[in-house]
Every structure is written in structure tokens, then in C-alpha cells.
């Protein structure tokens, strides 16, 4: 390890504010770019970088990380953030968030610029109540109960392909009802 790396590690262990701030500032934009270019938001970038930053700091203080060269600390911090983000993308939490905010948000986007969020929600409730019972059940299972298409197919005694097609048709009906309001 070079003397610069040794000094940087010693400064981090001593909670040197200048060194910690430099570590943060020198790495955040690279991590931010990675997360945003991989389906993340600005808020995701901040949250995941902060978590990785704290892990890096703790691992240095607990002697769980020893840099091999002058750039390995930056690479270590980046790798922790990248791995945490990729784990999140593979997780059920991300899949549920993506599903809930996907089609349903697009359906609600029909509202005019003058409508408030509350008016839009009320419109959605009224329009949803005008759907047939099967569509209401299917969309409730999928979007609110977070049931998979396989589970929905079993509930309705359909094939999974039928469940997928019926979900699409129900969404189209809901969009049509909203457009006609």
C-alpha cells in the first residue's frame, strides 16, 4: 500500500472530516450515473450511495478493508454500491414497486393538467367501480394484493396466458372509461 493510501485510511479511521468529504465527493457522481442509467432515480442514488459509504467507512474502521493501491478505495466503494443496487433490482421489492407504478400510473396519467392528485384518485375510483366484477377482482389482485399472474390464473381457473390477456383487456377498458369521463 502506498503512503498516500495509508494516510487516507488512517484519516478515515480518525474520522477526518476533510478526507471523508473528499471520499464522498470524488465518488458520488460516478455512482449516481450508474444507478440512474440502470432504472434508478436521484433519490435511489443518494440512498444507495449513503448506505455503501457507511459500509465502506465501517469496514475501514474495523480493518476489514486494506487498499492495494491508490484507487482501490474508490473502486471498493463503487463496487459495494453497484452490488447493493443490482441486488435491489433483482429483489421482489423492486419488482413490486415497478409493477405498481408501471401500468397503473400510466392509466392515471390521462388526467388534465388542471386536475389535482386527489381529483385524479377520485376519478380513478369512480371509473374502477364501472368495470365488471372480474376486471375489478383481477386488477385488485394484481396491483394491490401483488399476486402474480400464475396465482391469479389459479384463482380464476385460467391459464397464465389468459390471465395476462385479461389483465391487459381490463386495463384497456379502464383507460377507455377514464378517457370518456
Order of alpha helices (4+ residues) and beta strands (2+ residues): alpha-alpha-alpha-alpha-alpha-alpha-alpha-alpha-alpha-alpha
